[in-house]
């Protein structure tokens, strides 16, 4: 696999914080603090906690920190100001990150000039800025008036929004063309962990990929890339993907489950799944038993007892045992997506068991995906029990499918353009 540091493996590493000078300089910092909004308020987010400490790390270098971030999209209920975000982050680190209700106007520029070394401000939701959400190349975004003017008040740019690294938005890819730029602590951790998990140099390492969730097209993209690029020795499947693999092996899932798969658009993926199972029969593992939802009650049956009368809602205990053994034997484990309807008590067994096994594994472990991170909270597993917990969604999927990440490409171009030597990252 290419080196993700340039957006695809094999490219030049991107600089980190240690590769630029910060003392009494103005740092323009892009983070991702996009969070769930409930009843008009931020419902809490691991992204806020991580971003707060990332900002603090730059403040500790005696830089004047000007932070850019977004929340939601225009027209949606979660498109809010960042005032509450600033308060939550300030409380997290015990230092003020002052909210400024402006982002792309004269007031924002004046506030950016007035930040003292060791202090930080958070500008208003950057998605209020003209052209921010347009999917254009770095050269187009770099010429936007507000990008040019904000860059004129800064000495360097820190890109620490890995969760948005797959988007070619103005605040992501525009600044690296006009300012010396580097990856921030969050970006560095994500890139390093994902490269380590998918790019082992030891041919004797046993690499296990655990795939579940309810988005079959995405899961199949990841499965196909990992098998074709020889990044995984075996793939343990659950969730909708596991059901598709069972169907590809000739099992009749039952009308109830077939109906759910149709609603999720999975019928369009049946032929593709069958082709992959045919090509990699010894590397794709399907569940050996499942749990169906009988009016909220859990009823388990072996796959040779299919079809199920009711909807399949989880893997069964024998599958959990089998997968747990595989995970424990692995040198590297990447887990993405729950094994079933984990939000319901009776059908969280598979997801909980595999998270426990991954947390206890001796090999290097990475877990990621929005529902997977939510499941960690539900089952009381702390992030530090794993080698790395990725908070990214789309960017993680883009990486796991071998796609290009515009944010990292922009950082590489900045390193070349501003002759930033001896990058420490990767």
Secondary structure, DSSP 8 states (H G I E B T S, - for coil): ---GGGTSTTS-----GGGS--TT-EEEEEE-----EETTEE---HHHHHHHHHHHHHHTTT-EEEEE---S-TTSTT---SHHHHHHHHHHHTS-EEEES-SSSHHHHHHHHT--TT-EEEES-GGGSTTTT----HHHHHTSHHHHHHHHT-SEEEEE-GGGTT---IIIIIGGGTSEEEE-HHHHHHHHHHHHHH----TT--EEEEE-SS-HHHHHHHHHHHHHTT--SEEEE-HHHHHHHHHHTT----HHHHHHHHHTTGGGGHHHHHHHHHH-TTTEE--SEEEEEETTEEEEEEGGG---SS-EEEE-HHHHHHHHHHHHH-SEEEEES-SS-TTSGGG-HHHHHHHHHHHH-SSEEEEESHHHHHHHHHTT--GGGSSEEE--SHHHHHHHTT---HHHHHHHHHHHHTT--S----
